[in-house]
Amino acid sequence: MREPVYTIKGLRKVFGARGWFGGGRVVTALDGIDLEIRAGASLGIVGESGSGKSTLARILVALESATEGEVRFRRRAVTPGRINPCEFYRTVQFVFQNSYAAFNPRRRLGVQLDEHLRYLTEMDASARRQRMARCLEYAQLEPGLLSRFPHSLSGGQIQRMAIARGLLSEPEAVVMDESVSALDVSVQARVLRLLRHLHAELGFTLIFIAHDLAVIDYLCAEAVVMRAGRIVEQGRTAEVLGSPKSDYTRELTRSCLPV
């Protein structure tokens, strides 16, 4: 069995704080998460809105700090402000839900992808162009799109462009947060097929956040079910969704998966 790329122990995340006289609102987004994610895994993290799955994703990519506990990537602590950004984001990439917002609307896509590579690598201009061309090919996109602005692409194209950018540095892990939820069904299916193919071909660790069990069932070999900041069930996706042990997972499968 491959060693874990991510080791998560006792992870808690609390938003807000109590005031001097007991006022103020405190929300516990994560409440004692323990999890190991193996190298090369395809892991789906699923749950309803407010379950804590997106907060967990943001902590995994150092966009949020934990209140308690630890997250380690390849045995190194993942803590905002204490990581080496260039080193960390060369090996871990995050694909946002809203891909239009993830790009600068005033700059051409080729300029933005080239800038991404210049920041994360020491490749020369020729090597960067070759890497961009290869990643566009992976994402089934035409090279001519690099001369265009983000708003001129369709939803499916801009989502695949975000995936291409995420692959530029040849990362070990890619974290995706609800990255197909805004697409229509036919485009979503195409992007999911692409992701499954890329994961099998390139071998990166895929961590996919979703509220849709059918997406996780199709894309991920392993699944984690979250509720109210806690893991209620985890294991092989076929077992978790096919023979759920918790009442909550059973309720989710009845409401989300076709009979």
Backbone as CSV, one residue per row, in Angstrom:
resi,resn,N_x,N_y,N_z,CA_x,CA_y,CA_z,C_x,C_y,C_z
1,MET,0.838,-1.202,0.000,0.000,0.000,0.000,0.875,1.255,0.000
2,ARG,0.471,2.254,-0.792,1.237,3.486,-0.866,1.138,4.272,0.434
3,GLU,2.205,5.033,0.724,2.198,5.840,1.942,1.270,7.042,1.759
4,PRO,0.771,7.606,2.862,-0.136,8.750,2.740,0.598,10.010,2.296
5,VAL,-0.074,10.803,1.455,0.449,12.133,1.142,-0.065,13.137,2.168
6,TYR,-1.308,12.936,2.606,-1.895,13.795,3.628,-2.168,12.977,4.894
7,THR,-1.766,13.541,6.026,-2.108,12.967,7.328,-2.777,14.062,8.148
8,ILE,-4.004,13.803,8.574,-4.816,14.792,9.286,-5.170,14.209,10.646
9,LYS,-4.863,14.945,11.704,-5.107,14.447,13.062,-5.772,15.515,13.923
10,GLY,-6.896,15.140,14.521,-7.572,15.998,15.493,-7.910,17.382,14.982
11,LEU,-8.289,17.478,13.720,-8.482,18.786,13.103,-9.799,19.422,13.544
12,ARG,-9.690,20.641,14.062,-10.857,21.442,14.422,-10.729,22.829,13.801
13,LYS,-11.871,23.358,13.380,-11.908,24.734,12.872,-13.145,25.415,13.437
14,VAL,-12.912,26.499,14.163,-13.998,27.265,14.778,-13.968,28.676,14.207
15,PHE,-15.115,29.142,13.760,-15.250,30.515,13.277,-15.979,31.344,14.320
16,GLY,-15.549,32.592,14.504,-16.180,33.459,15.484,-15.548,33.301,16.849
17,ALA,-16.035,34.091,17.803,-15.497,34.038,19.166,-16.515,34.585,20.141
18,ARG,-16.432,34.109,21.369,-17.291,34.623,22.428,-16.792,35.992,22.885
19,GLY,-17.719,36.869,23.186,-17.367,38.177,23.709,-17.133,38.127,25.209
20,TRP,-16.812,39.281,25.776,-16.526,39.362,27.214,-17.704,38.897,28.059
21,PHE,-18.915,39.132,27.602,-20.095,38.818,28.407,-20.892,37.656,27.831
22,GLY,-20.182,36.790,27.108,-20.825,35.586,26.584,-21.530,35.778,25.264
23,GLY,-21.455,36.988,24.690,-22.082,37.222,23.399,-21.215,36.713,22.264
24,GLY,-21.645,37.003,21.060,-20.898,36.558,19.886,-21.344,35.176,19.440
25,ARG,-21.086,34.878,18.188,-21.517,33.606,17.609,-20.305,32.758,17.273
26,VAL,-20.342,31.507,17.675,-19.263,30.568,17.399,-19.819,29.424,16.558
27,VAL,-19.146,29.141,15.459,-19.549,28.036,14.581,-18.390,27.062,14.470
28,THR,-18.649,25.812,14.805,-17.631,24.768,14.679,-17.792,24.103,13.325
29,ALA,-16.887,24.444,12.406,-16.975,23.915,11.046,-16.385,22.512,10.946
30,LEU,-15.314,22.243,11.703,-14.689,20.926,11.745,-14.497,20.545,13.201
31,ASP,-14.805,19.295,13.513,-14.808,18.889,14.918,-14.143,17.527,15.099
32,GLY,-12.800,17.532,15.043,-12.055,16.302,15.315,-11.913,15.388,14.113
33,ILE,-11.355,15.908,13.024,-11.183,15.116,11.800,-9.858,14.370,11.849
34,ASP,-9.912,13.047,11.677,-8.731,12.195,11.530,-8.840,11.491,10.186
35,LEU,-7.812,11.641,9.362,-7.908,11.098,8.011,-6.516,10.942,7.412
36,GLU,-6.318,9.863,6.674,-5.108,9.684,5.875,-5.525,9.529,4.420
37,ILE,-4.794,10.213,3.526,-5.081,10.149,2.097,-3.844,9.616,1.399
38,ARG,-3.975,8.471,0.778,-2.838,7.797,0.154,-2.431,8.464,-1.153
39,ALA,-1.161,8.317,-1.495,-0.654,8.794,-2.782,-1.386,8.083,-3.914
40,GLY,-1.842,8.848,-4.897,-2.525,8.282,-6.053,-3.990,7.968,-5.852
41,ALA,-4.519,8.248,-4.675,-5.926,7.947,-4.395,-6.847,8.892,-5.153
42,SER,-8.083,8.449,-5.355,-9.151,9.342,-5.811,-10.196,9.328,-4.708
43,LEU,-10.218,10.387,-3.914,-11.050,10.463,-2.720,-12.139,11.506,-2.893
44,GLY,-13.374,11.098,-2.690,-14.489,12.019,-2.709,-14.909,12.356,-1.290
45,ILE,-15.045,13.649,-1.002,-15.522,14.100,0.296,-16.902,14.708,0.072
46,VAL,-17.913,14.090,0.654,-19.281,14.444,0.329,-20.067,14.780,1.589
47,GLY,-21.045,15.629,1.435,-21.908,16.004,2.551,-22.789,17.166,2.140
48,GLU,-23.791,17.447,2.936,-24.682,18.564,2.644,-23.971,19.888,2.887
49,SER,-24.597,20.989,2.463,-24.061,22.317,2.754,-23.934,22.486,4.261
50,GLY,-22.787,23.035,4.695,-22.560,23.216,6.123,-21.928,22.029,6.812
51,SER,-21.584,20.991,6.045,-20.990,19.798,6.659,-19.514,19.989,7.000
52,GLY,-18.880,21.028,6.424,-17.467,21.295,6.698,-16.523,20.850,5.610
53,LYS,-17.048,20.285,4.531,-16.174,19.719,3.496,-15.352,20.784,2.780
54,SER,-15.951,21.943,2.482,-15.189,23.002,1.806,-14.160,23.638,2.740
55,THR,-14.493,23.747,4.017,-13.511,24.244,4.990,-12.320,23.303,5.058
56,LEU,-12.586,22.004,5.059,-11.507,21.019,5.058,-10.634,21.193,3.815
57,ALA,-11.257,21.375,2.653,-10.495,21.557,1.415,-9.583,22.770,1.503
58,ARG,-10.083,23.867,2.037,-9.290,25.093,2.118,-8.129,24.941,3.105
59,ILE,-8.319,24.156,4.142,-7.216,23.903,5.070,-6.160,23.013,4.407
60,LEU,-6.595,22.051,3.600,-5.654,21.158,2.916,-4.728,21.920,1.974
61,VAL,-5.209,23.031,1.422,-4.386,23.793,0.477,-3.875,25.101,1.096
62,ALA,-3.913,25.182,2.418,-3.324,26.305,3.172,-3.986,27.651,2.888
63,LEU,-5.284,27.619,2.565,-6.038,28.865,2.429,-6.773,29.220,3.716
64,GLU,-6.850,28.277,4.636,-7.402,28.496,5.979,-6.466,27.839,6.979
65,SER,-6.437,28.367,8.173,-5.659,27.736,9.241,-6.604,26.985,10.169
66,ALA,-6.123,25.929,10.765,-6.917,25.149,11.709,-6.894,25.813,13.080
67,THR,-7.952,25.599,13.845,-7.990,26.067,15.231,-7.201,25.125,16.126
68,GLU,-7.351,23.826,15.866,-6.612,22.799,16.603,-6.272,21.668,15.645
69,GLY,-5.331,20.818,16.074,-4.956,19.659,15.275,-3.903,20.006,14.245
70,GLU,-3.634,19.047,13.369,-2.573,19.252,12.379,-2.909,18.606,11.056
71,VAL,-2.367,19.211,10.015,-2.412,18.651,8.663,-0.981,18.576,8.169
72,ARG,-0.583,17.416,7.695,0.761,17.253,7.147,0.663,16.724,5.719
73,PHE,1.460,17.341,4.847,1.597,16.864,3.478,3.027,16.368,3.324
74,ARG,3.156,15.094,3.017,4.496,14.478,2.954,5.281,14.785,4.232
75,ARG,4.600,14.686,5.370,5.174,14.837,6.713,5.532,16.275,7.073
76,ARG,5.229,17.219,6.194,5.486,18.624,6.502,4.182,19.321,6.866
77,ALA,4.218,20.125,7.913,3.015,20.810,8.380,2.493,21.771,7.318
78,VAL,1.169,21.758,7.133,0.507,22.685,6.207,-0.136,23.778,7.053
79,THR,0.534,24.914,7.132,0.067,26.030,7.949,0.248,27.322,7.177
80,PRO,-0.831,28.082,6.937,-0.674,29.356,6.227,0.351,30.247,6.915
81,GLY,1.193,30.862,6.107,2.221,31.752,6.652,3.502,31.050,7.051
82,ARG,3.453,29.718,7.131,4.648,28.967,7.522,5.151,28.020,6.443
83,ILE,4.367,27.862,5.397,4.817,27.033,4.283,5.652,27.888,3.327
84,ASN,6.430,27.219,2.498,7.092,27.876,1.375,6.096,27.828,0.211
85,PRO,5.440,28.960,-0.129,4.356,28.915,-1.120,4.770,28.308,-2.454
86,CYS,5.935,28.690,-2.951,6.379,28.185,-4.241,6.549,26.667,-4.197
87,GLU,7.178,26.179,-3.162,7.413,24.737,-3.020,6.104,23.978,-2.824
88,PHE,5.236,24.513,-1.957,3.985,23.815,-1.649,3.057,23.771,-2.852
89,TYR,2.843,24.918,-3.505,1.882,24.958,-4.605,2.429,24.363,-5.894
90,ARG,3.703,24.039,-5.927,4.225,23.245,-7.031,3.711,21.809,-6.926
91,THR,3.489,21.347,-5.698,3.093,19.961,-5.483,1.606,19.786,-5.177
92,VAL,0.933,20.858,-4.760,-0.498,20.798,-4.444,-1.207,21.923,-5.182
93,GLN,-2.245,21.584,-5.927,-3.021,22.584,-6.641,-4.498,22.504,-6.249
94,PHE,-5.172,23.656,-6.343,-6.570,23.784,-5.952,-7.357,24.300,-7.153
95,VAL,-8.446,23.615,-7.506,-9.324,24.068,-8.585,-10.619,24.545,-7.943
96,PHE,-10.913,25.816,-8.116,-12.056,26.434,-7.458,-13.368,26.072,-8.148
97,GLN,-14.454,26.288,-7.412,-15.786,26.037,-7.958,-16.091,26.999,-9.103
98,ASN,-15.821,28.280,-8.909,-16.106,29.291,-9.916,-14.831,29.588,-10.700
99,SER,-14.690,28.947,-11.844,-13.446,29.093,-12.608,-13.320,30.465,-13.250
100,TYR,-14.430,31.103,-13.584,-14.334,32.459,-14.129,-13.681,33.386,-13.112
101,ALA,-14.099,33.279,-11.850,-13.550,34.145,-10.804,-12.096,33.805,-10.480
102,ALA,-11.657,32.598,-10.846,-10.285,32.174,-10.545,-9.269,32.751,-11.526
103,PHE,-9.755,33.354,-12.614,-8.864,33.990,-13.586,-9.081,35.500,-13.577
104,ASN,-8.029,36.233,-13.898,-8.131,37.680,-14.025,-8.877,37.999,-15.324
105,PRO,-10.027,38.662,-15.258,-10.823,38.886,-16.474,-10.170,39.828,-17.472
106,ARG,-9.151,40.586,-17.050,-8.538,41.592,-17.910,-7.244,41.124,-18.579
107,ARG,-6.886,39.870,-18.337,-5.629,39.380,-18.913,-5.894,38.117,-19.732
108,ARG,-5.161,37.988,-20.818,-5.342,36.820,-21.682,-4.905,35.553,-20.948
109,LEU,-5.555,34.462,-21.298,-5.331,33.208,-20.574,-3.901,32.703,-20.719
110,GLY,-3.312,32.879,-21.884,-1.938,32.430,-22.079,-0.969,33.146,-21.161
111,VAL,-1.179,34.438,-20.962,-0.333,35.213,-20.066,-0.463,34.682,-18.635
112,GLN,-1.696,34.351,-18.239,-1.920,33.890,-16.867,-1.325,32.504,-16.630
113,LEU,-1.437,31.612,-17.608,-0.842,30.288,-17.445,0.682,30.374,-17.427
114,ASP,1.232,31.230,-18.266,2.686,31.402,-18.303,3.184,31.976,-16.971
115,GLU,2.452,32.924,-16.427,2.822,33.519,-15.141,2.789,32.473,-14.024
116,HIS,1.791,31.599,-14.081,1.660,30.508,-13.114,2.911,29.632,-13.129
117,LEU,3.367,29.283,-14.320,4.554,28.436,-14.458,5.828,29.159,-14.035
118,ARG,5.933,30.435,-14.372,7.132,31.192,-14.002,7.270,31.303,-12.483
119,TYR,6.123,31.392,-11.800,6.164,31.495,-10.341,6.561,30.170,-9.692
120,LEU,6.068,29.068,-10.236,6.247,27.773,-9.584,7.464,26.988,-10.057
121,THR,8.003,27.340,-11.205,9.125,26.567,-11.745,10.234,27.503,-12.223
122,GLU,11.343,26.900,-12.621,12.455,27.659,-13.191,12.602,27.356,-14.681
123,MET,11.507,26.946,-15.313,11.546,26.595,-16.729,11.761,27.847,-17.583
124,ASP,12.469,27.677,-18.693,12.635,28.803,-19.613,11.386,28.952,-20.483
125,ALA,11.347,29.996,-21.305,10.140,30.321,-22.065,9.729,29.191,-23.003
126,SER,10.711,28.572,-23.660,10.406,27.482,-24.587,9.789,26.293,-23.858
127,ALA,10.370,25.937,-22.724,9.849,24.810,-21.941,8.456,25.116,-21.407
128,ARG,8.223,26.375,-21.029,6.896,26.745,-20.533,5.855,26.610,-21.634
129,ARG,6.190,27.038,-22.835,5.246,26.919,-23.961,4.921,25.453,-24.236
130,GLN,5.926,24.603,-24.177,5.693,23.173,-24.407,4.807,22.577,-23.323
131,ARG,5.064,22.971,-22.071,4.257,22.449,-20.960,2.799,22.916,-21.091
132,MET,2.599,24.183,-21.447,1.235,24.680,-21.619,0.511,23.938,-22.740
133,ALA,1.209,23.709,-23.846,0.603,22.991,-24.974,0.203,21.583,-24.565
134,ARG,1.072,20.918,-23.787,0.754,19.560,-23.356,-0.459,19.534,-22.424
135,CYS,-0.529,20.506,-21.496,-1.642,20.526,-20.550,-2.960,20.904,-21.225
136,LEU,-2.903,21.752,-22.243,-4.108,22.038,-23.020,-4.586,20.778,-23.743
137,GLU,-3.623,20.012,-24.245,-3.977,18.755,-24.902,-4.623,17.795,-23.900
138,TYR,-4.061,17.719,-22.686,-4.672,16.905,-21.638,-6.127,17.307,-21.412
139,ALA,-6.367,18.623,-21.391,-7.699,19.141,-21.077,-8.611,19.233,-22.297
140,GLN,-8.116,18.737,-23.451,-8.894,18.720,-24.689,-9.329,20.126,-25.091
141,LEU,-8.361,21.049,-25.076,-8.597,22.443,-25.445,-7.694,22.842,-26.605
142,GLU,-8.185,23.740,-27.453,-7.415,24.229,-28.588,-6.380,25.259,-28.128
143,PRO,-5.154,25.228,-28.662,-4.124,26.194,-28.273,-4.532,27.645,-28.499
144,GLY,-5.397,27.887,-29.495,-5.826,29.244,-29.792,-6.569,29.917,-28.658
145,LEU,-7.100,29.132,-27.703,-7.821,29.718,-26.575,-6.911,30.535,-25.672
146,LEU,-5.600,30.293,-25.737,-4.679,31.035,-24.881,-4.635,32.522,-25.216
147,SER,-5.029,32.884,-26.420,-5.014,34.297,-26.811,-6.296,35.019,-26.418
148,ARG,-7.228,34.296,-25.819,-8.520,34.884,-25.491,-8.611,35.259,-24.010
149,PHE,-9.659,36.028,-23.704,-9.929,36.428,-22.328,-10.897,35.428,-21.690
150,PRO,-10.862,35.281,-20.361,-11.689,34.265,-19.705,-13.176,34.314,-20.045
151,HIS,-13.740,35.534,-20.123,-15.187,35.639,-20.328,-15.634,35.126,-21.697
152,SER,-14.703,34.975,-22.645,-15.073,34.535,-23.992,-15.188,33.017,-24.102
153,LEU,-14.841,32.301,-23.040,-14.928,30.836,-23.048,-16.256,30.387,-22.454
154,SER,-16.711,29.235,-22.867,-17.922,28.650,-22.287,-17.615,28.114,-20.890
155,GLY,-18.660,27.760,-20.150,-18.456,27.228,-18.806,-17.602,25.983,-18.788
156,GLY,-17.843,25.084,-19.745,-17.038,23.871,-19.806,-15.606,24.143,-20.191
157,GLN,-15.399,25.098,-21.111,-14.032,25.438,-21.522,-13.238,26.075,-20.389
158,ILE,-13.856,27.009,-19.671,-13.110,27.681,-18.603,-12.823,26.718,-17.458
159,GLN,-13.715,25.749,-17.235,-13.458,24.752,-16.195,-12.291,23.858,-16.590
160,ARG,-12.240,23.478,-17.851,-11.124,22.664,-18.324,-9.825,23.468,-18.369
161,MET,-9.931,24.777,-18.623,-8.741,25.628,-18.568,-8.202,25.680,-17.135
162,ALA,-9.103,25.727,-16.159,-8.668,25.711,-14.757,-7.987,24.392,-14.417
163,ILE,-8.495,23.295,-14.963,-7.864,21.994,-14.750,-6.479,21.974,-15.404
164,ALA,-6.386,22.510,-16.633,-5.090,22.572,-17.319,-4.087,23.370,-16.501
165,ARG,-4.516,24.515,-15.952,-3.606,25.314,-15.126,-3.181,24.529,-13.890
166,GLY,-4.116,23.782,-13.310,-3.786,22.995,-12.132,-2.766,21.909,-12.393
167,LEU,-2.651,21.469,-13.653,-1.720,20.395,-13.994,-0.359,20.909,-14.457
168,LEU,-0.216,22.226,-14.641,1.005,22.774,-15.230,2.272,22.397,-14.462
169,SER,2.198,22.431,-13.144,3.393,22.167,-12.332,3.590,20.678,-12.052
170,GLU,2.770,19.823,-12.691,2.801,18.373,-12.461,2.690,18.067,-10.966
171,PRO,1.604,18.514,-10.341,1.454,18.370,-8.885,1.254,16.923,-8.462
172,GLU,1.568,16.667,-7.211,1.294,15.359,-6.629,-0.169,15.222,-6.241
173,ALA,-0.797,16.330,-5.861,-2.179,16.297,-5.407,-2.961,17.456,-6.007
174,VAL,-4.211,17.181,-6.394,-5.118,18.212,-6.892,-6.389,18.149,-6.051
175,VAL,-6.746,19.284,-5.445,-7.946,19.390,-4.629,-8.968,20.197,-5.414
176,MET,-10.173,19.664,-5.553,-11.213,20.334,-6.333,-12.460,20.502,-5.468
177,ASP,-12.945,21.735,-5.385,-14.085,22.041,-4.527,-15.326,22.341,-5.363
178,GLU,-16.257,21.382,-5.424,-17.515,21.551,-6.159,-17.254,22.050,-7.582
179,SER,-16.269,21.466,-8.234,-15.768,22.039,-9.487,-16.622,21.740,-10.708
180,VAL,-17.681,20.956,-10.578,-18.575,20.731,-11.725,-20.018,21.075,-11.394
181,SER,-20.276,21.544,-10.188,-21.658,21.749,-9.748,-22.390,22.833,-10.530
182,ALA,-21.653,23.816,-11.080,-22.297,24.920,-11.798,-22.506,24.613,-13.284
183,LEU,-22.056,23.458,-13.757,-22.148,23.120,-15.175,-23.440,22.374,-15.467
184,ASP,-23.934,22.501,-16.698,-25.114,21.716,-17.045,-24.728,20.245,-17.180
185,VAL,-25.711,19.390,-17.242,-25.478,17.947,-17.097,-24.537,17.400,-18.167
186,SER,-24.725,17.793,-19.423,-23.896,17.240,-20.498,-22.447,17.704,-20.380
187,VAL,-22.245,18.979,-20.031,-20.885,19.503,-19.866,-20.236,18.884,-18.637
188,GLN,-21.014,18.739,-17.574,-20.501,18.111,-16.355,-20.005,16.695,-16.644
189,ALA,-20.769,15.948,-17.418,-20.377,14.575,-17.746,-19.056,14.551,-18.513
190,ARG,-18.883,15.502,-19.427,-17.636,15.552,-20.208,-16.448,15.866,-19.314
191,VAL,-16.610,16.815,-18.390,-15.519,17.181,-17.493,-15.183,16.022,-16.561
192,LEU,-16.188,15.313,-16.075,-15.943,14.181,-15.188,-15.213,13.054,-15.911
193,ARG,-15.602,12.797,-17.149,-14.880,11.773,-17.933,-13.429,12.182,-18.109
194,LEU,-13.203,13.458,-18.385,-11.840,13.960,-18.535,-11.041,13.775,-17.250
195,LEU,-11.626,14.119,-16.117,-10.928,13.998,-14.837,-10.567,12.547,-14.532
196,ARG,-11.500,11.656,-14.793,-11.221,10.239,-14.524,-10.085,9.734,-15.405
197,HIS,-10.077,10.168,-16.662,-9.001,9.781,-17.580,-7.661,10.354,-17.125
198,LEU,-7.638,11.646,-16.763,-6.392,12.288,-16.348,-5.842,11.671,-15.072
199,HIS,-6.721,11.353,-14.132,-6.256,10.725,-12.889,-5.609,9.381,-13.179
200,ALA,-6.244,8.592,-14.044,-5.693,7.274,-14.382,-4.375,7.403,-15.134
201,GLU,-4.269,8.405,-16.025,-3.072,8.539,-16.865,-1.899,9.171,-16.117
202,LEU,-2.178,10.188,-15.305,-1.098,10.962,-14.690,-0.787,10.521,-13.262
203,GLY,-1.730,9.887,-12.589,-1.447,9.294,-11.288,-1.394,10.241,-10.109
204,PHE,-1.877,11.476,-10.260,-1.885,12.392,-9.120,-2.953,11.986,-8.108
205,THR,-2.819,12.453,-6.893,-3.835,12.234,-5.867,-4.969,13.233,-6.108
206,LEU,-6.192,12.722,-6.221,-7.350,13.576,-6.477,-8.237,13.608,-5.239
207,ILE,-8.496,14.813,-4.753,-9.405,15.008,-3.622,-10.540,15.877,-4.133
208,PHE,-11.721,15.296,-4.227,-12.839,15.959,-4.889,-13.969,16.202,-3.893
209,ILE,-14.307,17.478,-3.694,-15.365,17.868,-2.768,-16.667,17.997,-3.545
210,ALA,-17.744,17.395,-3.036,-19.026,17.459,-3.744,-20.184,17.231,-2.780
211,HIS,-21.354,17.687,-3.212,-22.570,17.349,-2.475,-23.361,16.280,-3.217
212,ASP,-22.927,15.974,-4.441,-23.633,15.045,-5.318,-22.991,13.660,-5.226
213,LEU,-23.711,12.718,-4.650,-23.177,11.365,-4.483,-22.932,10.671,-5.821
214,ALA,-23.742,10.973,-6.828,-23.552,10.337,-8.131,-22.210,10.727,-8.738
215,VAL,-21.786,11.965,-8.528,-20.478,12.412,-9.011,-19.361,11.633,-8.327
216,ILE,-19.450,11.507,-7.005,-18.448,10.759,-6.243,-18.435,9.293,-6.655
217,ASP,-19.616,8.732,-6.866,-19.742,7.329,-7.267,-19.026,7.089,-8.596
218,TYR,-19.128,8.029,-9.520,-18.512,7.885,-10.836,-17.006,8.128,-10.803
219,LEU,-16.583,9.124,-10.031,-15.217,9.625,-10.152,-14.228,9.029,-9.160
220,CYS,-14.682,8.704,-7.954,-13.754,8.425,-6.852,-13.839,6.977,-6.372
221,ALA,-12.679,6.384,-6.141,-12.619,5.006,-5.639,-12.899,4.936,-4.144
222,GLU,-12.616,6.041,-3.433,-12.831,6.092,-1.994,-13.710,7.282,-1.648
223,ALA,-14.435,7.169,-0.545,-15.359,8.237,-0.165,-15.326,8.489,1.333
224,VAL,-15.513,9.757,1.686,-15.682,10.198,3.064,-16.995,10.955,3.128
225,VAL,-17.830,10.605,4.071,-19.112,11.284,4.261,-19.010,12.151,5.508
226,MET,-19.337,13.440,5.355,-19.234,14.371,6.472,-20.603,14.922,6.862
227,ARG,-20.737,15.166,8.163,-21.945,15.806,8.677,-21.571,16.645,9.893
228,ALA,-21.956,17.907,9.875,-21.743,18.815,10.999,-20.284,18.817,11.469
229,GLY,-19.361,18.812,10.508,-17.946,18.925,10.846,-17.265,17.643,11.246
230,ARG,-17.971,16.525,11.127,-17.386,15.238,11.522,-17.504,14.234,10.386
231,ILE,-16.608,13.256,10.400,-16.693,12.148,9.457,-17.623,11.093,10.052
232,VAL,-18.684,10.787,9.312,-19.624,9.777,9.811,-19.404,8.412,9.166
233,GLU,-18.698,8.409,8.017,-18.439,7.135,7.346,-17.343,7.331,6.311
234,GLN,-16.519,6.308,6.117,-15.480,6.365,5.099,-15.094,4.953,4.668
235,GLY,-14.550,4.859,3.450,-14.132,3.561,2.935,-14.194,3.559,1.420
236,ARG,-14.195,2.367,0.834,-14.340,2.248,-0.611,-15.708,2.795,-1.021
237,THR,-15.741,3.557,-2.100,-16.988,4.211,-2.507,-18.111,3.206,-2.733
238,ALA,-17.798,2.095,-3.380,-18.829,1.093,-3.662,-19.451,0.567,-2.373
239,GLU,-18.641,0.433,-1.325,-19.156,-0.064,-0.051,-19.907,1.015,0.722
240,VAL,-19.332,2.232,0.739,-19.961,3.329,1.480,-21.339,3.655,0.912
241,LEU,-21.433,3.706,-0.415,-22.706,4.066,-1.036,-23.608,2.861,-1.281
242,GLY,-22.990,1.694,-1.470,-23.794,0.500,-1.731,-24.322,-0.157,-0.477
243,SER,-23.542,-0.128,0.613,-23.962,-0.731,1.878,-23.608,0.202,3.030
244,PRO,-24.258,1.374,3.078,-23.903,2.357,4.114,-24.183,1.840,5.517
245,LYS,-23.292,2.206,6.457,-23.441,1.758,7.841,-24.151,2.793,8.708
246,SER,-24.034,4.070,8.356,-24.655,5.105,9.182,-26.029,5.487,8.637
247,ASP,-26.926,5.871,9.536,-28.261,6.308,9.122,-28.183,7.524,8.205
248,TYR,-27.240,8.417,8.496,-27.105,9.631,7.695,-26.733,9.301,6.254
249,THR,-25.756,8.382,6.061,-25.355,8.008,4.706,-26.503,7.310,3.988
250,ARG,-27.244,6.475,4.704,-28.400,5.814,4.091,-29.419,6.835,3.609
251,GLU,-29.637,7.868,4.408,-30.588,8.906,4.021,-30.086,9.668,2.793
252,LEU,-28.775,9.958,2.771,-28.197,10.647,1.614,-28.345,9.813,0.335
253,THR,-28.054,8.542,0.419,-28.134,7.685,-0.770,-29.564,7.564,-1.268
254,ARG,-30.530,7.520,-0.337,-31.929,7.437,-0.761,-32.360,8.716,-1.482
255,SER,-31.847,9.852,-1.058,-32.283,11.122,-1.625,-31.489,11.543,-2.860
256,CYS,-30.260,11.037,-3.000,-29.360,11.535,-4.055,-29.087,10.557,-5.179
257,LEU,-29.099,9.274,-4.906,-28.737,8.299,-5.919,-29.972,7.691,-6.561
258,PRO,-29.930,7.430,-7.872,-31.082,6.807,-8.534,-31.331,5.404,-8.000
259,VAL,-32.589,5.050,-7.921,-32.958,3.722,-7.405,-32.752,2.692,-8.495
